[in-house]
Each structure stands twice: as structure tokens, then as C-alpha cells.
Amino acid sequence: MTDSDCIGSPEIEEQIKRVLRDTDKVDLPLVSNVLQESRDRWYGQLAVSAYDSLSEHEDDEDILPVAAAIELLRESVRLRSRLFVTLTNEHPHSLTLEPTAALLTGDYLYTAAFSSLRSVPDARSGDCFEILTAVHETITGRFARTYTPAKSGESDKAVFLDETVGSLGEGAAVLGGTLAGLDQPNHRHFERLGGELSVARQSRLILEADPGEATVVPPTIDQAQLRALAKRRQEHANRALDALSATVDVTRLREFAEATTGVQDGAGSVTGDDVLD
């Protein structure tokens, strides 16, 4: 395992800024807002932790384009989520977005996410593009089933978290592992770890949100169910770590999982548009 402790949120943030500077120049105020908001870059850090668990590479900065890519997709998803809630007006919220600006900005951030992957070594770039594409398709499909007139009658609201933040978490872990040479037997364990940790984290963020702050919420799920979901998914993540420990150095990943358990100390409250934080 390499020591990438020097790669954290600030380094990922700088990489995001570099990617946006290198893409086509556009005048979209919401892009500036995205960069000005204080973010923990949790998904990027998950990618770094997964990479560290497998990597013996000398250049730890190889992971930065991948970490930036998943974070840029995250921002695109957050904007799209806010926009859907605003337009459908089915769930409590007090924030609105101008639809055209939100659509253009979301598309721009989505494009920038894939642009970031251009810096990935050729041997892994194709796999990374496929992973990011699959994540985006899963989330898009969930939004369509949740917010459009043709939505299904599915009542399990946990599925909404699984196919949005859970998909982002799966993608982050597998992207980091893939860049480091993840083998097929461990692929599913990395995927499960990222997805379960992400849902557990998001569930706790929703529960810890300040009720006095403006919040956009996902389809309704009561607090008792959400607490049970967070506990169950944390247990599943721990099992994935146990399975990986037979062949992988999971030290960094366990530390990351433990930090996720104590999310209220490091991630901040869910305010404003942080339904998909």
C-alpha cells in the first residue's frame, strides 16, 4: 500500500479546478457556486482509499483525475436532483433553481467528469469510462422512475438511496481499485463496500440535518427506518472489509469506514441542496 495521506480534499479540489480550467470556457454562475461551496470530497477520498489498498505505484497523483471525475459527476447529480425536486414540487423544499441554468451547468459538470478521465493511463482509461457511464445511467434511471409521470409504484425508498448515492459510492471504490489493478474476484467486494458506506453515510447526514435549515429531501422515509438502514448498511460494509482483508491491505479502507461512521464530526450538516451530498 502506498502512503497517499497527502492526497485529501484540498488536493482533489485543486484537481477539479484544473479540470474545469482545461475544459471549454463557459459563463455559468452555478459552476462558480459549486467550487465556492465547502465540500468534503468524500467520494474522491473513497477512490483514493481504494487505490491505496491495492497500489504500489510511485506516483500517487495518478489517482487525482479519477477522484476529480467522481466528484464532478457528484456535483452534476446534485444539481439535477435539486432541479427535479423543484420542478415536481412533490417534496418539501425552500430552494429553487432556474431550470435552463441548472440543466446547462449539470451537463457541463457531467462532461467535465469524463474529461478528467482523459488523464488516466491508457491501460485503464476504457474501464474507467465504462464505470463512470454505468454510474450515470443508474442514477438517471432512478430519477426517471422517481420524478416522471411514468414513475413506478415502488414504495421502497431505500432503493432511491441505493441507486443514487449508493451508485456513486460503488463507482468511486471501483474506479480507485481499477486504476490500481483491481482483480475480478475482489471487484464485487469493492463495489459493495463503496455502495454500503455511501448509503450509511447519506442516511446519517439526513438524520443529522438541522431542522431549522433549508433542506431538499429525497422521497420520504421515516427516521426509524433511516436509522435501521444506516446501521444495516454499515454492517454490510464491515463484512465487505472482512472479505477483502484476506487478500488486500484494508488499513486505509477501515480508517475511512470508521470516519464515515462518525460522519457528524467531519462532513457537516445537510443543508441547502445536499439531498445527494
Secondary structure as GFF3:
##gff-version 3
##sequence-region A 1 277
A	DSSP	alpha_helix	9	22	.	.	.	ID=ss1
A	DSSP	alpha_helix	29	36	.	.	.	ID=ss2
A	DSSP	alpha_helix	42	54	.	.	.	ID=ss3
A	DSSP	three_ten_helix	60	63	.	.	.	ID=ss4
A	DSSP	alpha_helix	64	88	.	.	.	ID=ss5
A	DSSP	alpha_helix	99	116	.	.	.	ID=ss6
A	DSSP	three_ten_helix	117	119	.	.	.	ID=ss7
A	DSSP	alpha_helix	122	147	.	.	.	ID=ss8
A	DSSP	alpha_helix	158	162	.	.	.	ID=ss9
A	DSSP	alpha_helix	165	179	.	.	.	ID=ss10
A	DSSP	alpha_helix	184	208	.	.	.	ID=ss11
A	DSSP	alpha_helix	223	244	.	.	.	ID=ss12
A	DSSP	alpha_helix	251	261	.	.	.	ID=ss13
A	DSSP	three_ten_helix	263	265	.	.	.	ID=ss14
A	DSSP	three_ten_helix	274	276	.	.	.	ID=ss15
###
